């Protein structure tokens, strides 16, 4: 028999055992107590001595309903997920299984996650013939510090006060513990950024001041936050001399005041905030400091993340609500357990005969699991770089104060920390921040980062490339230093296969920001499609590529930041091309944009459309009669191809197509100066380019 993985660290007197049993029994009805909670089988589950076998609890629904009305916690929980219609049917039986689980991963370790499933059936039928499934869900469990179950249930209740003495002590403990993590950088004095906010001025004033570091060393914290539309206090050429003397604390936005409070609690003397440490009316100073952003965040002692605040004027130290709001991507998703005052259910926990404690259960979906992507900070473009570059994060989330370093994540007060209720999120910060050590994995990671970054918002769209430049420099060891408008010269062809995301509005930038072959030329979310599946294993097989890069170049706007804004760029490809007409097709309720190939030297739309219509008619007949041979041109010119173009009002339009790989290529628009503009991707199922000559084309 498997032994318990947790050994109790304290003994209990007979009195405490008796008191614990009485308290536990008072939570449930006699039926639940006798048939489930006061059984050896349930004890084995509590101690994880036999998790393969779960005791099955069955009861008439009318009995469960009656017990729930008089306060049985377990019956109340079962009733919460039961379809009310079943309560009107006589002799309905509810069958329940309840057992511990290790999935999803969580902190702290312990018996803190439980699975619950219920089914409803008629008393005269077999459970397998049930009328319907009640529910299958996952609960998190917590116990109070002095409860008899706390040795086994190691998670604690959520702490709502993120600025309490407990929070201040916890922050200091986290930082001290992190200094002993072998996987985390040591906390040493580093060269300070050009300017920092001094929180301990020599005149002992509570008001901070701006100091020029001049190469001085020390430790500092950084702030990651949303500017928002509220009142800002900005460093400019006109006020820098005044701010070197002092910045009246009361004049700062509440979010900056809160960051100063946290930094002093750590305690750390210096704080770096972009709005107050970069001259906001100097393009030269901006370019210089943005070019150094990688070092600013990577060298900081800790980054304070105001995750829950969408505006710097609102602050982020307000008490949190105990019940976690619905932090899910689909707000209309309804969980039967959730309510505004939802605190969960408290049920017995049996550690031995007459040795009982209690554990409180909360639905992971609406009470525990944390979806970081729904926080306001995760809508801001700059914040992705700030958090990926930082070694330590102090996250003021919607529901809790969180700590995150390379060793893992924790919540204030040791409440359960679950980053995602379905396990590892490939687009989550933890996954994206995992270092890669070869070109293949690095390229895949870069594509994931771009996909996540492209959907975020920037106050200035011209910041699109600067806002990710610091992360890009991380990839130099594996992808090289040749970087052009958000794409790496190494394995460049694969990176050309980006597309706009279905269901998301994306369009070319009205102001020049990047050449058309770069994802940075678009406003809106992009993704990598067709042969490249960013979330799975991509092989990047070089044998699949059917064209080559002749030349690629970009011109930076600022010589001090060659990784930031650019003013021009071009890409020359060598490969086979074919011309056709981009046409819009309506077929019943369906519509799509495809290419009708031109034939020989006839470039007319009429001929191309007629050829396409002939193929379409023949294809429909062929699908009805598999023995019918397709026409010759079906095999040589190719059938319908898929395009990612979405502007039907531009059709018909003459285009040039160049395949990049065996199944994906670019659709281009010819420009007057003999160059081309990228329009979109296409996918094809055969080889309509086989007889075409190889030429060089330049895309701008």
N, C-alpha and C positions, 0 to 999 in steps of 0.2 A: 504494500500500500504506500502511495506517495505521502511523504511527510509534509507538514506545513512549512512553507518557505519563510515564515515570520515567527520569531520566538518572542513570547511576552517578556517585557523587561521589568515587570513589577508584579509583586504578589498581591492578592486581594484577600481581605478579611472575610469571614463568613457573613458579617453584617453587610459589607459592600456587595457581596455576591447576592444576598437576599434582596437588598434594595434594588440592585440592577435587574433581577428577575421580575420583581414586582412592577417596576417602571416599564419594562419591555412588554409584560403581559397586558398592561393597561392600554396599550396602543392598539390592540387588535381584539377581535371577537374570540370566543372560546373555540369555535370551529377552526379558525385560522391558526390559533395557538396549538391546538392538539394535533391537527393534521399536517402542519407545515413547520412552524417556527420552533416548536419544542420537540424536534425529532433529531435523531442522530444523522440522518441523511442531510438535513439542512445544515447541521453543524459542520459536516465535512465540506460542504460548499463554502461556508464562511471561512474555513481554514484552508481552503483550496487543497484538500486531501483527496478529493475525487470529483474533478470538474467534468469528467466524461459522462457522468450519469446525473440527470437532474430530476429531483422528485416532482411528480406531476400532481398538481392541486386541482381538484374538480369540485364544483358545487352548483346547485340550482341557482339560476339568476335571481329568482325571487328572494332566496336566502341572502345572496350577496347584497342585493338592494336593501333589504331590511337591516343588515349589519352596518352598511354604510351610513344609514340614517342615524344610527346611534353612536357613530364615531370610530368604527373600525378603519384604520388607515389603509390597510391592504385592500379591503373590499371597496373603499372609496376610489383607490387607484384603478382597480379593475373596472369599476362602474364608469369611470371617466372615459374609457376607451370603447365602451360597449354601445353599439347602435341602439338608440332608444326604442326602435321598432321591435327589437327582440324582447324587450321587457313586457310587451303586450301579449306575447305568445306563451301559453302555459307549458310548463315542464321543459323549459329551455335550460341547457347545461353549459356552463363555462369551464373550459379546460385551460389551465395556466401552467406555464413553465417559467422558472426564474432561476438564473444561474450566473456565476461570475464569468468575466471575459478579460482578455488582455488587449483586445482591439476595440477602439483605436489606441495608438500609443499615447501615453499621458505622463504627467508629472504631478505629484510624487508617485513613486512606485508603491504598490500595495494593492489590496483587494478593493479597488476604487471604481471599477466599471462592471456593470451587471446588465445582462440581457433579459428581456421580458417578452413573452409571446402568449397570445390568447386566441382561442377559437371557440366558436359557438355551435352547438348542435342540439338536436332534439333528443330527449331522454330515451326515446324508443329506437333511435337510429345509432349507427356506429360513428365515432368521432371523425372517421375519414369521410363521412357523408355530411359533414357540417354545412350549415347554411351560409357560412361566411367567416372570413378571418377577422378576428377582433383587431389585433395590431401586433406588429413585431417592432420593438424599439430597443434602444440602448439607454440605460440610466447611468449617471455618475453618482457616486456615493461619498458622503462626508460624515465625519463624526467630530464632536467637540473634543477639546484637548483632554478633559478629565473623564470622558466617557469610557466605560469598560471595553468598548470596541475600538478605541483609538489606536491601539497597538497594531491592529490589522487593517482598519480603515484609516489610512494615513493622511487622506485629504481633509482639509478643514473648511469651515464656512467661509464664504466670500467676505472680504473686508471692503466696506464701502467708502471709508474715509482714507483717501490717498494722500492726505497731508498731515496725518496724525503722528504722534510720537512713535507708534509702532512702525509706520511707514518710513520715518526718518531713520530709525535704527535698522530696519530691514535693508534700506538702500546701502548703508555703510557696510552691513554684513555681506551683501551680494558682491560689492566691489572688493572687499577684503578676500572673500572666497575665490573670486575670479583670478586674483593674483597668484593663486596656487594651481590653477588649471594648466596642465602641460600644453593644451591645445590653444590657449589664449596668449596673446602678446603680453610681455611684462609691462608693468605700469611704472615707467621711468620718466624723468624730465625730458622734454623734447623741445625742439626749437619752436617758439610760438609763431602763430600766423602774423602777418604784417601788422594788423591791429587786433586788439582784444578788448573786452570790457573788463576793467579791474573792479572786482567786487569788494576789495579791502583797501581803499585808498589811504594814503598816509595820514590824511587829516581826520581819520576815524569816522568820516561821514557815512550815513546809510546810503547816500546817493552814489551810484557807480560813476565811472568815468572811462573815456576811451584812452588807451595808451598805445603808443607806437612801440612795437617790441624791439626793433633794432637788433635782431639776432638773439635776444634774451631767451633763456630756456626756462621751462616750468611745466605745469600741468594745467589743462583747460578742458572745459566741457563745450559741446556744440549743441545747437538747437535745430531740430527739424520740425517745421510747422507750416500751416497754411497762412498766407498773408491775408486773404479774404478782401472784402470791400470796406472794411472798417478803418478807423483812424490808424495811421502809420506814423512812426517817428523814424525818419531816415537820416543817415549821415550824408552830408553834402559839403561842398567846398566852403559854403558860407557859414556853417555851424561847427565845423570840426574843431576850431580853436576853442569855442565855448565848451564843447563836449569833452575836451581834454581836461578841463577843470572839474566839471561834474555834469551829470545828466539827472535832473530832478526825477526821482523814482515815480512820483505821482503823475508825471507827464507821459510815462511810457504806457503802451497798450497793456492790458491785463495779462495777455499771454507772455509778454517779455518779463513783466513783474513776477509771474509764476515761475518762469525759468530761472530767474535770479534767486528766488526763494529755494528752489530745488538745488541749485548749484551751491548755495551757502550751506545747505543741509548735508551735502555729500561728505565733507566740504572740499571745494576746489576754488582757488582764488580767481581764475579767469574764465570768462565765457565768450564764445564766438557766436554771433548772430549776424546773418548776411546783411540785413537792413541797416545795422549799426557799425559794421566792420568793413564795408565796401562803400566807396564814394558812389552814391547812386546817380550823380550827375556827371560822372566821368567815364566815357566809353573806354578809355585807356586803362583806368584802374579796374574796371569791371573785367576786361579781357585778361589782365594780369592775374587777378584773384581767382577768376573762374578756371584759368589754366592750372592753378595750384589747388583746386578743390579736392583732388584726390588725397593730397597730403593733409589738408585741413581736417577732413573727417577721419581719415585713417589714423592719424596721430593723436586724436583727442582721447582723453581718459574715458569719456562716455558721451553718447549722444542722447539728449533728452528729446523724446518724440511726443509731441502734442497730437496724438493720433485722433482723439475724439473731437477736436475743435476744428471747425471750418473757417474760423476767423480769428486773427490774433487779438482782436479786441475782447473776445469772450473769455479767455483764460482756459485752464484745463485742470485745476485743482479742486473743482467742485466734488462733493460726495457723489459716489456712484449709486445707482439703484441696485438693490439686491438681485432682482430678477433680470436676467440678461435679455435685452430686446431681441427681436427677430433679426439677427444679423445673417440673413440669407440673401442670395441673389434674387429670389423671387418673393417679394413682399406678400403676394397673395397666397402663398403656401400656408395652409392652416395646420397647426399641430393641436391635437385634442387636449394636450396637457397644459397649454399656455393660457395664462390670464394675467392681467396687469399686476395682481398681487401674488403671483405664483411663487411659492416657496418650496414646493415639493411635498413629499410624504416621509414620515419618520416611522420606521418599522423595527422589529426586534432583530438582534444579531446574537447568535449563540456561539460562544467560544468553548463551552464545556457544559456538562450537566449542572444546572443551577448557576451557571456563570454567563450572564447576559449583559449585553450593551445595546445600543441603538445606533442605527445609521439612517441618514436622511438621503432620499433619492430625488434626483432631478433629471428630467429628460435632457439628453445631450443636445438635441437639436435646438430646443428653445430655452434651455436653462444653463448650458455649460459650454458647448462648442463655440469657438470664437472664429468668425470669418473676418480676417484682417482686411480683405479686399473691400469690405463695406464701410470701412472707416473713412472719414473725410480726407485724412492725410494720404490715402492711397489713390486719391483722384489727382493729386498734384505731381507733375512731372519731375521736378527737382528732387522730391522726397525719395524717389526710388534710388537714385545715386547716393543720396545722403545715408540711407539706411544700409545699402549693400556695401558701402565703403567702411562703415563704422565697425569696430571690433566689439563694442559693448553698447547695448541699447536699453534705455530706461523708458518704457512705453506706457504712456498714460492713455489706456484704451477706454472704450465706452463702458466696460463692465468692471475693470480692475486695473491695478498697477502691475505691470509685467516687467520682468527682467529677461534679457536675452543676450547670450554671448555664444561663443563657438562650442561651449560645453552643453548648451541646451537652454530651455526656457522655463521660467517659474512665475507663479503669481504671488502677490502679496499675501502673507499669512498662510502660505502653503495650500491655498485653495486649488482645486484641480485645474490643470492647464492642459487643454486639448486644442491644438492649433487647427485641426480639421477632422470632422467626424467620419471621414472616409479614408483616413490615413494621409500619407505624404501627398502634398499638393505640388505638382510639377511646376506650377507658376507662382508658388508662394515664396516669400522672402527667404525662408530657410533653404529651399531647394535652389533658388537662383544665386544665393551667396556661397554655395558649395564650390570650392575651387576645382578647376580641371587642369589636367597635366599633359594633354596631348591635343593635337589639332582637331581631331574628330569631335571629341567631347566639348572642346572650347567653342567650336563653331555651333554646335547644337545648343549650348548654353547661351551663346550670343543671340541666336535666333529667338529663343524663349524670352530673353530680356527685351529685345526689340518689340516683340508681340505685346508684352505687358506694358512697356513704356509708351507705345504709340497711342494707346487709348487714354492716356492721362492728359490732364489739362495744364497749360502753361499760360501765364499772364501775357507773356510776349512769345509769339510763335517763333520768333527769330532765335529763341533759346533752345530750340529742339535739339540741335547738335551739341551746343555747349552743355546742355543739361545731362548729357550721357557721356561726355568726354572723359571724365574721371574714371568711370567704369571701363571704358574702352582701353585705357592704358594698362589695365590689369591683364589684358590678353596679349600683350607684346611678346612674352616668352614663348607662347604657343602659336600665335597667328602672325607674328612679325610686326614691324613698325610701319608698314605701308598701309595706310588707312585713308579711305576716300569717301567723304560724305556719308559716314555711317556703315560703310562696307569695307571689308578687308580684301586687299589684293590677293592674298592667299585664299584659294578656293572661291574666287569671286563669282564664278558662273552659278554656283548653287545659291548664292545670296541674291541673284537677280530674280529668283522665282518667288518674289513676294506678291501678294495680292490683297485687295481690299477685303475686309471681313464681311461675310454675308450678314445682313440685318443691321449693320452699323453704317452710319453715314460717313463717307470718306470721299474727298475730292482733292484735286491738285491745288496747291497753295496759289493764291492770287499774286503774292509777292515772291520773287525768286528767293529760294532758300537752299535748293540743291538741284542737281541735274535730274531729269525725268526718270533715269534708271535707278535712282536712290529712293528708298522708302521715305526719306526725309523730305521729299518733294510733296508729300501728301499731308493733308489735314484730316486726321481720323485714324481709326485702328486698321492696322494691316496684319496679315498672317502669312505664313509660308505654306504653300498649297501643293497639291498633286503629289509628286514623288517624295517630298519632304514632309514627314509627319513629326513636328517638333516635339510632341509629347511622348513619342515612342522611340524606338531605336532606328536611327537613320543610318544608312550605310555609306552614302556619298560615294557611290561606285564611279570611279573616273571613266570606266568603259562606257557608261551611259551618256557621257557628254559628247555632243556632235558638233560643237564649234569651239573656238579658242579666243582668248583675249589677246589682242595685238598691243593695245596701249590703254592706259587709264591714267587720268590726271585731274587734280582739283587745285584751285587757287584759294588759299585762306584769306579771310578778310583782315585778320590781325596777325602780324608776324609773331607776336608774343603768345599766340594760342593757335597753333596749326591744327589742333584737334577740334576747334570750334566752328564758328560760322565760316562759310565759303562764299565766294562771289562768282565762281564759274567751275565747270567740270565737263569732261568728255570721256567717252568710252568707245573704243574701236573694237569691233568683233569681226572675226573671219569665219564665214560659214555659208551655207546654202540658204537662199531666200526665195520667196514666192509671193506674187501679188494677188490680191483679191479684193472683194468688196465686203465691207462689214455691213451686214444686213440684219434687219429686225424681223423676226418671224412670229406671227400669231397663229396658234393652232388650238382652236377651242378655247378652253380656259387657260391654256399654257402659252407662254411667250418666252422667247430667248433671242439672244444675239449671236450670230455665227458668221462664218466667212464663206462666201461663194467665190471659188477660185476663177481667175481669168484663164482663158484658153489660148495658147500660142501667143500671137501678137494682137489678139483682139482684147482690148482693155475695157470694152463697153459693159455697162451694168446689165443691159438687156441680155447679152450673151451669157454672162456669168449667172444671172438669175435663172435663165432658161435651163442651163446645165444643172444648176442646183435643184430646180423643180423636177427635172427628169430623174435625177438620182433619188430624190425624196419619194417620188411615185414608185420607182422601181424597188426601193427599199421596203415600202409598205407592202407591195406585192410579194416580195421575197419573204417577208415575215409571215405572210399568210400561207405561202407554199415554199417550204424549205428546199424543194427540189429545183425551183426556178433559179437559173444562173443569173447573177447580177450582170449588168452591162459592163463592157470593157472599161469605160472611163471610171466606173466605180472603183476599180482596182488600181487605176493609174493616177487619178486625180484626187482620190480620197473623199470620204463622205463628210457629213456634218462634223464640225469640230466645236469643242467647248471653248467659250471665251468668258473672261471675268469682267467684260465691259458692261456697264449698267446704264449708260445714257442713250436711250433709244432715240432721242431727238437728234442725235448726231448721225444717224443712219439714213441713207446709205453713204458710205465713205470709203474711198480707195485706200488700202493699207498694204503694208509690206510685212510679211511674217518671216521670222528667223527662228528655227528650232535651237534650243539650248541643250536639251537632253533628248533621249529617245522618245519621250512622251510629253514634253513641255517646251514652250517657246514664247517669244515676245511678239506682240503685235505693235507695229510702229507706224507712225504718221510721217510722211515725207515733208521736209521743210524746204522753203525756197532756196536756202543756201547750200542744198545738197546733203544736209545732215538729217537726222531723224529724231523724233520724239517718241518715247515709250508711252503706249496707251494702256496696255493690260497684258495679261498672260493668255495663252491658249493651250489647250490639250488636244491631242489627236491620237487616233487609234491605228494608223498605218504609216506608210512612208510616201506622202505626196511630194517630198523634196528630193527624191532619189536622183532624178535626172537634171537637177538644177545646178548651174555653175557655182563655184565657190568665189565669193567676193568679200571685200572689206566694207563695212558700214560703220559710220560714226554716230553715236547717240549722244545727245546733249540734254 
